[in-house]
Amino acid sequence: MFWKKKRNQRAEPDTPAKTIGGLFHQLKSNPDFIHFNHRSDTFTCWISFFHTLIDINFVHRDVLSFLYDRRVSSLNDAVRVLPMEKVIRTKDLTEIQAKLLDGYIIVQEKESSSECLLIPATKNHGRQVTEAETETSILGSHESLVESIEININLIRKRIPIPQLAIEEMRVGKISNTRVCLLSIDGVTNKENLNTIRQRIQSLEVTNLLDVAQLAILINDNGHSLFPQFLDTERPDRIASAIYEGKIAILVDGAPAALLLPTTIVEFFSAFDDYLVSWPIASAYRLLRLFAIAFSVTSSSFYVAILTFHYQLIPKELMSTLYTSRNSVPYDPIIEVLLLEIMIELLREAGARLPTKVGQTIGIVGGIVIGTASVQAGITSNVLLIIVAMSALAAFITPNYRMATTIRFIRFPFILSAQVLGLLGIALCYMLFVCHLIKLTSLGRPYIEPIFPLRVSDLKDAYIRLPYNNQTMRPLFLRTRDPGRARPKRVQAKKGKHKSDIDE
């Protein structure tokens, strides 16, 4: 019984405070919590705050100096005198606790008073707006999101300067109480999509939420799928473009990225710079990316299948080269391929986790040294080394990091299928992935649209990008309330009239 009593006694401080005095008693052991009595000739009050969360210069300059004013003798007088418009007067203990931890100052007339003033004095620490790290830009904007949600909203608002931009804020996490904002355009965004994502976020029962990638895992349609169902981006220009289309953007405080939803698989292979070049060049680059992805997924598995089961398909001119290359290799093709693929993944992971300068050196030197040494030692063939290197290079062409990770991972099921059934195994693996993609959805919308279901109008900005004059409608899968899109017009001279150039 003694240990049970001790256990209950130790659990008491963890219980939520029921009064503002109990809240201060719970917080007084924190060295950064300040609670003191402020006195002037006409007004006496108690002031409380966390000095690590507030701007202390603001407190002395814009709060304490005005509380010394002789016109201040009550909280009502303080509200009129303080030089800020957002002063909250409340008795709600939940709001008091939340605002205190957000960087607000609490002002009470008496220490035991349940009513108080909440004065915003938040001190913002964080890095400045810099260039995007994972989505580098050549032609477009070089600004990227940062960890402050206020700065991120500012970057988006200046690109969408319309009153219809709606921002809805929610809190997620029983302990972290993280701010989450939904951004959309009234009159354009589908209300069903907005209600669906709102319900999913509000129904979350988690203790903490620290990043937007964590939120994407919690609210996606299929948590067991390898494929990301929401597009994450750190570029405010891409976010603004998606919101104009009728999509929803999700920002999480502390995360330097945003989620765009719903989305399709094609959007993971398109870069925002595609919209800043002529349409033939943009279409060529998109097709190149799709070819590179197909090559990256199947090149190693084709090597295993052909050398294991279908060597008759090898041309006679190439057969001698392969024989010479594999003459000293003691392993089967599957072991040879797995050794090189795992080595490439180890080098990539080491380069990503080490500091930038060291990581680049490890990636380049390690790849050259280990690749050359493995060929000279007879562990792998030089032909396979070329194939695996080209496959790794092709995987880097994917603009989205999460999709690139998925592409690298699904190579291994194809390699194992090729070892078991050859080309038939590769075909069966393709069928399984296609069936999975057909069933997959993003916020209830088809994931591989416009291929399934077939929507010809959406093909204009999918695997290729047609001119802007041909894209007069927003994507059909978004089901926007305003399906029309502005079409640029060219001013043409009237018939029979010729406008001379400046040199004519």
ZAMARGU-4260 file (C-alpha; in steps of 0.2 Angstrom, whole numbers, plus 5000, padded with zeros to 4 digits):
<rodrens>
0) 5000/5000/5000 | 5015/5012/5004 | 5021/5011/4986 | 5004/5014/4979 | 5002/5030/4990
5) 5019/5036/4985 | 5014/5033/4966 | 4998/5043/4968 | 5007/5057/4977 | 5020/5059/4963
10) 5006/5059/4950 | 4997/5074/4957 | 5008/5088/4950 | 5005/5081/4932 | 4986/5084/4934
15) 4979/5099/4925 | 4978/5115/4935 | 4960/5120/4939 | 4964/5138/4944 | 4976/5151/4938
20) 4984/5151/4955 | 4986/5132/4953 | 4994/5135/4935 | 5007/5147/4942 | 5011/5135/4956
25) 5014/5121/4943 | 5025/5132/4933 | 5035/5141/4947 | 5049/5127/4947 | 5053/5132/4929
30) 5068/5144/4929 | 5062/5154/4914 | 5045/5157/4922 | 5043/5175/4929 | 5030/5180/4941
35) 5031/5196/4950 | 5022/5211/4958 | 5022/5227/4949 | 5018/5243/4958 | 5015/5261/4953
40) 5008/5276/4961 | 4990/5272/4955 | 4990/5254/4950 | 4997/5237/4957 | 4996/5221/4947
45) 5004/5204/4945 | 5014/5200/4929 | 5018/5183/4923 | 5027/5177/4908 | 5041/5165/4901
50) 5056/5176/4898 | 5062/5163/4885 | 5047/5165/4874 | 5044/5184/4875 | 5054/5200/4869
55) 5060/5207/4885 | 5064/5224/4877 | 5045/5224/4872 | 5040/5221/4890 | 5050/5236/4896
60) 5047/5248/4882 | 5028/5245/4878 | 5021/5237/4893 | 5029/5242/4910 | 5032/5260/4905
65) 5014/5262/4901 | 5008/5254/4917 | 5017/5268/4926 | 5005/5280/4918 | 4994/5289/4931
70) 4979/5287/4921 | 4980/5268/4924 | 4971/5262/4940 | 4962/5246/4934 | 4963/5233/4920
75) 4951/5243/4909 | 4962/5258/4910 | 4977/5247/4905 | 4968/5241/4890 | 4965/5259/4884
80) 4983/5265/4887 | 4993/5250/4881 | 4999/5254/4863 | 4993/5237/4855 | 4977/5232/4847
85) 4977/5214/4852 | 4974/5214/4871 | 4963/5199/4877 | 4953/5200/4893 | 4948/5183/4899
90) 4944/5171/4913 | 4946/5155/4902 | 4960/5145/4910 | 4963/5135/4895 | 4965/5150/4884
95) 4976/5158/4897 | 4988/5143/4898 | 4988/5141/4879 | 4993/5160/4877 | 5006/5160/4890
100) 5015/5146/4882 | 5013/5155/4865 | 5023/5170/4872 | 5009/5181/4880 | 5011/5191/4895
105) 4998/5189/4909 | 4993/5204/4919 | 4981/5202/4935 | 4975/5215/4947 | 4977/5203/4961
110) 4987/5187/4963 | 4971/5177/4966 | 4961/5185/4952 | 4954/5173/4939 | 4952/5187/4926
115) 4967/5194/4918 | 4974/5203/4902 | 4984/5193/4889 | 4996/5204/4880 | 5006/5197/4864
120) 5025/5199/4866 | 5031/5184/4856 | 5049/5183/4852 | 5052/5175/4835 | 5068/5165/4833
125) 5072/5157/4816 | 5082/5157/4801 | 5079/5170/4787 | 5071/5166/4770 | 5084/5157/4760
130) 5085/5147/4744 | 5076/5130/4743 | 5087/5115/4747 | 5077/5100/4740 | 5068/5110/4726
135) 5081/5120/4718 | 5075/5133/4705 | 5084/5139/4689 | 5071/5151/4682 | 5059/5154/4696
140) 5058/5162/4713 | 5073/5157/4725 | 5062/5159/4741 | 5058/5144/4752 | 5047/5141/4767
145) 5055/5142/4784 | 5050/5136/4801 | 5039/5151/4806 | 5021/5149/4801 | 5019/5168/4801
150) 5033/5170/4788 | 5026/5156/4777 | 5009/5164/4777 | 5017/5180/4772 | 5026/5172/4758
155) 5010/5165/4751 | 4999/5180/4754 | 5010/5191/4744 | 5008/5179/4730 | 4989/5178/4732
160) 4984/5196/4736 | 4965/5193/4736 | 4952/5194/4750 | 4946/5176/4745 | 4961/5168/4752
165) 4954/5159/4767 | 4966/5153/4781 | 4959/5141/4795 | 4969/5138/4810 | 4968/5122/4821
170) 4978/5115/4835 | 4984/5097/4834 | 4993/5087/4848 | 4987/5085/4866 | 5004/5090/4873
175) 5012/5100/4858 | 4997/5110/4854 | 5004/5113/4837 | 4997/5126/4825 | 4990/5119/4808
180) 4983/5131/4795 | 4973/5126/4780 | 4974/5138/4765 | 4961/5139/4751 | 4952/5151/4740
185) 4933/5154/4744 | 4923/5151/4728 | 4936/5140/4720 | 4940/5126/4732 | 4929/5111/4733
190) 4920/5111/4750 | 4919/5092/4751 | 4938/5091/4750 | 4940/5105/4763 | 4928/5096/4775
195) 4936/5080/4773 | 4953/5086/4777 | 4946/5096/4791 | 4938/5081/4799 | 4954/5070/4797
200) 4964/5083/4806 | 4952/5086/4820 | 4950/5068/4823 | 4968/5065/4826 | 4972/5059/4844
205) 4991/5062/4845 | 5002/5069/4859 | 5013/5079/4848 | 5015/5085/4830 | 5032/5091/4825
210) 5032/5091/4806 | 5021/5092/4790 | 5028/5075/4784 | 5021/5067/4801 | 5004/5075/4797
215) 5004/5068/4780 | 5007/5050/4786 | 4993/5052/4799 | 4979/5059/4787 | 4983/5050/4770
220) 4971/5038/4762 | 4982/5022/4763 | 4994/5022/4777 | 5002/5005/4770 | 5006/5012/4753
225) 5024/5015/4748 | 5018/5030/4737 | 5016/5047/4745 | 4998/5053/4742 | 5001/5071/4746
230) 5013/5082/4738 | 5025/5091/4749 | 5034/5107/4744 | 5045/5120/4751 | 5042/5133/4737
235) 5029/5147/4740 | 5027/5150/4722 | 5022/5132/4719 | 5010/5133/4734 | 5002/5148/4727
240) 5000/5140/4710 | 4991/5125/4717 | 4979/5136/4728 | 4974/5145/4712 | 4970/5129/4704
245) 4958/5124/4718 | 4969/5114/4729 | 4971/5115/4748 | 4988/5119/4756 | 4992/5114/4774
250) 5005/5123/4784 | 5012/5116/4801 | 5021/5128/4813 | 5039/5123/4814 | 5040/5114/4797
255) 5049/5122/4782 | 5037/5113/4770 | 5018/5112/4765 | 5006/5099/4759 | 4996/5101/4743
260) 4981/5090/4741 | 4973/5081/4733 | 4987/5076/4720 | 4990/5064/4707 | 5006/5054/4704
265) 5010/5064/4688 | 5013/5079/4699 | 5028/5071/4708 | 5037/5070/4692 | 5034/5088/4686
270) 5045/5103/4692 | 5038/5121/4694 | 5051/5127/4681 | 5042/5117/4668 | 5029/5132/4668
275) 5043/5144/4665 | 5049/5138/4649 | 5041/5135/4632 | 5029/5120/4631 | 5039/5109/4619
280) 5054/5110/4631 | 5043/5107/4646 | 5035/5092/4638 | 5052/5085/4633 | 5059/5086/4651
285) 5043/5078/4658 | 5044/5063/4646 | 5063/5062/4650 | 5059/5060/4668 | 5046/5047/4665
290) 5058/5037/4654 | 5072/5039/4668 | 5060/5032/4681 | 5056/5017/4671 | 5074/5014/4667
295) 5079/5016/4685 | 5066/5004/4691 | 5069/4990/4678 | 5087/4991/4672 | 5094/4980/4686
300) 5080/4968/4686 | 5081/4966/4667 | 5100/4962/4669 | 5096/4948/4682 | 5081/4941/4671
305) 5091/4940/4655 | 5107/4933/4662 | 5098/4920/4672 | 5084/4914/4661 | 5084/4923/4644
310) 5102/4924/4638 | 5096/4919/4621 | 5090/4938/4619 | 5107/4944/4620 | 5115/4949/4603
315) 5130/4939/4598 | 5140/4955/4597 | 5137/4959/4615 | 5138/4941/4622 | 5157/4941/4621
320) 5158/4957/4630 | 5147/4950/4644 | 5156/4934/4645 | 5173/4943/4647 | 5165/4955/4660
325) 5158/4941/4670 | 5172/4928/4668 | 5180/4931/4685 | 5164/4934/4694 | 5160/4919/4706
330) 5142/4925/4710 | 5126/4923/4702 | 5119/4939/4694 | 5106/4942/4708 | 5120/4942/4721
335) 5131/4954/4710 | 5116/4966/4708 | 5111/4966/4726 | 5129/4970/4732 | 5130/4985/4720
340) 5113/4991/4724 | 5115/4990/4743 | 5132/4999/4741 | 5124/5013/4731 | 5111/5015/4744
345) 5124/5015/4758 | 5134/5029/4749 | 5118/5039/4746 | 5113/5038/4764 | 5130/5042/4771
350) 5131/5057/4760 | 5114/5063/4766 | 5118/5061/4784 | 5136/5068/4785 | 5140/5086/4784
355) 5138/5094/4767 | 5156/5095/4762 | 5161/5078/4769 | 5145/5070/4762 | 5149/5076/4744
360) 5167/5069/4746 | 5161/5052/4753 | 5148/5050/4739 | 5161/5054/4725 | 5177/5046/4731
365) 5167/5031/4739 | 5158/5028/4723 | 5174/5028/4712 | 5185/5019/4724 | 5173/5005/4729
370) 5166/5003/4711 | 5184/5002/4703 | 5190/4990/4717 | 5175/4978/4716 | 5177/4976/4697
375) 5196/4973/4699 | 5193/4961/4713 | 5181/4951/4702 | 5166/4954/4713 | 5156/4963/4700
380) 5156/4965/4682 | 5160/4982/4674 | 5144/4981/4663 | 5133/4979/4679 | 5143/4994/4687
385) 5138/5005/4672 | 5120/4999/4673 | 5118/5002/4692 | 5127/5019/4690 | 5115/5025/4677
390) 5100/5018/4687 | 5106/5028/4702 | 5108/5043/4691 | 5091/5041/4683 | 5083/5040/4701
395) 5090/5058/4705 | 5080/5066/4691 | 5064/5064/4701 | 5060/5082/4708 | 5051/5076/4724
400) 5062/5068/4737 | 5049/5056/4745 | 5044/5050/4728 | 5062/5047/4723 | 5064/5037/4739
405) 5049/5026/4734 | 5057/5024/4717 | 5073/5018/4724 | 5065/5006/4736 | 5053/4997/4723
410) 5068/4992/4713 | 5071/4978/4725 | 5054/4969/4722 | 5058/4969/4704 | 5075/4962/4706
415) 5069/4948/4717 | 5054/4944/4705 | 5066/4943/4690 | 5077/4931/4699 | 5062/4919/4702
420) 5052/4920/4686 | 5063/4931/4674 | 5054/4943/4663 | 5037/4935/4668 | 5041/4940/4686
425) 5045/4958/4680 | 5028/4958/4671 | 5019/4951/4686 | 5027/4964/4698 | 5022/4978/4686
430) 5004/4972/4686 | 5004/4972/4705 | 5010/4989/4706 | 4998/4995/4693 | 4983/4987/4702
435) 4989/4995/4718 | 4990/5012/4710 | 4973/5010/4702 | 4965/5007/4719 | 4975/5021/4728
440) 4967/5038/4731 | 4972/5055/4737 | 4959/5063/4748 | 4946/5051/4739 | 4952/5057/4722
445) 4960/5045/4709 | 4978/5044/4711 | 4983/5040/4693 | 4971/5052/4685 | 4970/5057/4670
450) 4975/5039/4664 | 4962/5031/4676 | 4949/5037/4674 | 4953/5043/4657 | 4951/5062/4656
455) 4957/5069/4640 | 4956/5088/4646 | 4968/5084/4661 | 4981/5077/4649 | 4985/5094/4643
460) 4995/5097/4659 | 5000/5079/4664 | 5014/5069/4655 | 5016/5084/4643 | 5012/5102/4645
465) 5002/5111/4631 | 5002/5130/4629 | 4993/5140/4641 | 4980/5145/4628 | 4974/5127/4628
470) 4972/5125/4647 | 4956/5135/4649 | 4949/5123/4663 | 4955/5119/4680 | 4959/5100/4683
475) 4943/5090/4683 | 4948/5078/4698 | 4948/5093/4709 | 4929/5096/4706 | 4932/5115/4709
480) 4917/5126/4712 | 4923/5138/4698 | 4930/5126/4684 | 4935/5140/4672 | 4953/5147/4671
485) 4958/5163/4663 | 4965/5162/4646 | 4979/5174/4640 | 4974/5184/4625 | 4984/5191/4611
490) 4981/5208/4604 | 4980/5206/4585 | 4980/5219/4572 | 4963/5221/4562 | 4962/5214/4545
495) 4969/5225/4531 | 4979/5235/4544 | 4998/5233/4545 | 5007/5239/4560 | 5025/5244/4555
500) 5040/5239/4565 | 5051/5253/4572 | 5064/5251/4558 | 5051/5252/4544
</rodrens>
